[in-house]
Amino acid sequence: MKEANMATTAASMEALLRAAVLEDAEHRDDGLCVVGIFGKSNMQVGALKESLVNNVADKHIFSVFGGPDDGGGIQAFYSQDNRVLYLLLTSVCDSGQLLRACRTLSAGAGHADSHDVWKGLDRQHCLHLLYMFSVCHVLLLVHPNHTFDVTYDRLFRALDALRQKVLPLIRAAIKDCPVSKEWKLNCRPCPPRLLFIFQMNGTLKVSNGSESGSSSDKPKKHSPRRRLQHALEDQIYRIFRKSRVLTNQSSNCLFTVPANQAFVYVVPSADEDPVGSLLGQLRSNCILCEQDSSTQLTGPRRYQQMRRLVRQSGSGVDLFGASAGGQLVDCSLKEFLWQHVELVLTKKGFDDSVGRNPQPSHFELPTYCKWAQVALRLHQVLVGGAEEEDDVEMAAKVQSQLKVLDAFLDADTKFSENRCQKALPLAHSAYQSNLPHNYTTTVHKNQLTQALRVYSQHARGVAFQRYALQLHEDCYKFWSNGHQLCEERSLSDQHCVHKFHLLPQPGEKTDVDHNPPILSHNSRGRYTTSCNCGRKQTPREDPFDIQAANYDFYQLLEDKCCSKLERINFPIFQPSTPDPAPASNQVQRPANEASGAGDADRLREPSTAQSHTPGDTSLSLALSLGQSTDSLGPYGDGEAAESQVQQKRPSLADRQPSTVEYLPGMMHSGCPKGLLPKFSSWSLVKLGPAKLYNCHTGLEQPGFLPGSSFLLPWDLVIRSRTDEEAVLEALDGGASSWPVPNKTLVSKRGNVGSLGRGRRRDDTARAFVGFEYEDGRGRRFISSGPDKVVKVLGPGGAKDPASRVLNTDMPLYIPSPSQGRGVKPHFAQLMRLFIVVPEAPLEVTLNPQVQPGPSPCPLFHPEQTDLVLPPDSFWVLRFPFAYATELGPCYSPKENQPLNNYKVLRGILKATTANPQ
């Protein structure tokens, strides 16, 4: 049942070739004429190509409205009676397939993606056309109007170029097929003859009697439609000859056109009287059927009989002959086509070569079986559906040759590529304009943005994105090829000036000629900095790591200046294994926790009686007995005192620091307990005894501004025992005994009186404190407040008390008193704290806490806090040069950042009366 349907209805090309069509025994050895139909269609109801085949075959074969699942391709119908095989190509050139392709495109598809889809459809259409030009004898080009589309000239030239490329592949594909050598050599049964079918436009409807309205004009020999056909023939032939699509030798052409026969047919427009037209067609068909029933003829005699019958019919629908006015009547479409089909079926072939020495072209009329074998092989190689490995490989080679079509068919891409190629040099110039030799990623991105802006002003079309990516790659290659600057930033937030390089390993020397070079970081920034004690100044490079900033530089100066001075060494990491590792599970303490602890300390500090200021006028009894006065403040209950003692007791982690893991960085409030760094960023050096400092001359060290090297006096009241307290101590036998309530005291003279009558012997000791600031140029000065610099012009030293600086938060950075000529301000950083402890029964406790940034920046402190400085000593505490956490460095403030966020917390020094021995 399936084989019978193949011969009576339309089927897909692949299904027809793979099915075994049952042929009649008497026609099995007859030749086969293959007619191919392709072209374009409009949005009118009823497709022109399908209706033409239905009219020629006198059957309803192809649906003029298309099917819902019609995916395009080649459809075939085999008419065994006429020995004609019709191949109908449906492609994106048809309105139905075009509408279906538009629906498949996604809404968000870009211009380049949509263009790729259309280009793929065009390539598929070209492969189908090449297949039809390789297996057909006659081809019909159908166009929906009466004007020739000149784009076909470019399409045929592209197909001819593609055919020349894939000709060796086609020869290899059909080398085993049972056809002649000429067919195997030329890869087609004959040079196909191309016929053109146009449709009359409604604006060209002219009556057959006279072209003009005047009756006196002489009637023309040919109708307007016939004259239009002749004009189109001349135009088409002239165009194809100019472009060399048609040449003298037909065997070298993609197709041929007849020299002495009509190859253009214009389908007349629909009649205004549809009923009369249908009646005339019905009458003509009845006459033809009656004549056909009497005598059954085949071949050319049948065609001649049909022409005589039409000529003899006296109806108004004469298709050929002379009208009453002497004008030739146009032939029908079937007659137009059949005169070319008869040349094939009679094995005469096409002799379309022209010139002085025309060469005859090959011609072969195959049987259906032979033709089907060749057509199946070509279908697998050109169109698709290959199953064997050799066919798949050959089809892949054919696909690789499709790029030859781009030069002919893809004019949009060619124009876009030309525009984008002209825009690329302009974009490269914009990228390289005003560029330093080496630059950072930020500069690269900014220049690339400018280059893309210039590129987008000139580039157009589907190649825009592809060349934009190429611009990205070109700019990146230019940057990375010797122009990439080192991205490392110093602790002062300055870039390394070297191009991309490697750091030298321990013991390795620098090598500039190495690729990439082996160099140390350098930002070309230089500072003048003093040593730990401040007695020697030397220039230094801008550091890039915290160890070089806070340890290595000062260790180099120690051998020249500070190595013989007494010092308090802060605890550092002592490894117990040869390969210690940095701690990786460090948990940052929340910022509110650190700030809360600082606020609590600030609340406790004013209430403690240990802080001696010049304004203190009385001290409690507990202080005179050498006890802590914290219990007498607002938190002065027993539980608070007990909790404070427990808080001061060191934990197990503090007593036993880790010897396996070390702290990679500086000590701060967010560090885990029990970890120590490998080096200390702080330094506490004893310059000598207290008498080493002369309050009249100040500090005799280099770099100080005139009159700014004087320390601030800190007067401390040393309270001794009164006479009554001495009597009580003698009576009670203990220095720590409390007086009995409501008991009168007796003095040495025997007088009974109150406690106030006893003479108090109070002594005052003077200490000296100085917060030293130093800027990048080595200029130093002592500050007497957050916004004031010590300025002593006459003898006597500084007059401002130290209580102002001790009871407030001192800024870590202040503007330098001597600014340069530039617009950018220079900041001086707190670098040292000078403390002169007098020879008195005092305990001066040192507890520095630095916040080098806005919250949530942690508080930095030395590895050991609450250091007690012995009396009669002159100490200097050197602060870190830079501050950094595990997350990165804490940079110095910029121009628009407030300086009050960078500070040293108050309470850095506390003085208490020492316990009697």
Sequence and secondary structure as in RCSB ss.txt:
>XXXX:A:sequence
MKEANMATTAASMEALLRAAVLEDAEHRDDGLCVVGIFGKSNMQVGALKESLVNNVADKHIFSVFGGPDDGGGIQ
AFYSQDNRVLYLLLTSVCDSGQLLRACRTLSAGAGHADSHDVWKGLDRQHCLHLLYMFSVCHVLLLVHPNHTFDV
TYDRLFRALDALRQKVLPLIRAAIKDCPVSKEWKLNCRPCPPRLLFIFQMNGTLKVSNGSESGSSSDKPKKHSPR
RRLQHALEDQIYRIFRKSRVLTNQSSNCLFTVPANQAFVYVVPSADEDPVGSLLGQLRSNCILCEQDSSTQLTGP
RRYQQMRRLVRQSGSGVDLFGASAGGQLVDCSLKEFLWQHVELVLTKKGFDDSVGRNPQPSHFELPTYCKWAQVA
LRLHQVLVGGAEEEDDVEMAAKVQSQLKVLDAFLDADTKFSENRCQKALPLAHSAYQSNLPHNYTTTVHKNQLTQ
ALRVYSQHARGVAFQRYALQLHEDCYKFWSNGHQLCEERSLSDQHCVHKFHLLPQPGEKTDVDHNPPILSHNSRG
RYTTSCNCGRKQTPREDPFDIQAANYDFYQLLEDKCCSKLERINFPIFQPSTPDPAPASNQVQRPANEASGAGDA
DRLREPSTAQSHTPGDTSLSLALSLGQSTDSLGPYGDGEAAESQVQQKRPSLADRQPSTVEYLPGMMHSGCPKGL
LPKFSSWSLVKLGPAKLYNCHTGLEQPGFLPGSSFLLPWDLVIRSRTDEEAVLEALDGGASSWPVPNKTLVSKRG
NVGSLGRGRRRDDTARAFVGFEYEDGRGRRFISSGPDKVVKVLGPGGAKDPASRVLNTDMPLYIPSPSQGRGVKP
HFAQLMRLFIVVPEAPLEVTLNPQVQPGPSPCPLFHPEQTDLVLPPDSFWVLRFPFAYATELGPCYSPKENQPLN
NYKVLRGILKATTANPQ
>XXXX:A:secstr
 HHHHHTTS EEHHHHHHS     TTTTTS  EEEEEEE   SSSS HHHHHHHHHHTS  S SS  TT   EEE
EEEETTTTEEEEEEE TTSHHHHHHHHHHS TT  HHHHHHHHHHHHHHHHHHHHHHHHH SEEEEEESSSS  T
HHHHHHHHHHHHHHHHHHHHHHHSTTSSS HHHHHHTSSS  EEEEEEE  GGG   SS SSS TTS   SS HH
HHHHHHHHHHHHHHHHHTTSS S GGGSS B  SSS  EEEE    S HHHHHHHHHHHHHHHHHHHHH    TH
HHHHHHHHHHHH  STT  SEE TTS EE   HHHHHHHHHHHHHTT       SSS          HHHHHHHH
HHHIIIIIS   SHHHHHHHHHHHHGGGGGHHHH HHHHHHHHHHHHHHHHHHHHHHTT  SSB HHHHHHHHHH
HHHHHHHH  STTHHHHHHHHHHHHHHHHHTT BB   B TTS B  SBS B   TT   BSSSSS B     S 
EEEEE SSSS EEEEE  SSHHIIIIIHHHHHIIIIITTSEEE       SSSS EE        HHHHHHHHHH
HHHHGGG TT   TT     HHHHTT  SGGGSTT SHHHHHHHHHHHS  HHHHS  SSEEBSS  BTTS TT 
 BSS S EEEEEE GGG  TTT    TTB TT    EEEEEEEE   HHHHHHHHHHT TT    TT  EE TTS
 EE GGGS   EEEEEEEEEEEEE TT  EEEEEETTEE    STT   S THHHHSS EESEEE SS  SSSS 
 EEEEEEEEEEE SSSEEEEE   EEESSTT   B  SS SEEE SSEEEEEE  SSEEETTEEE    TTS GG
GEEE S SEEEEE    
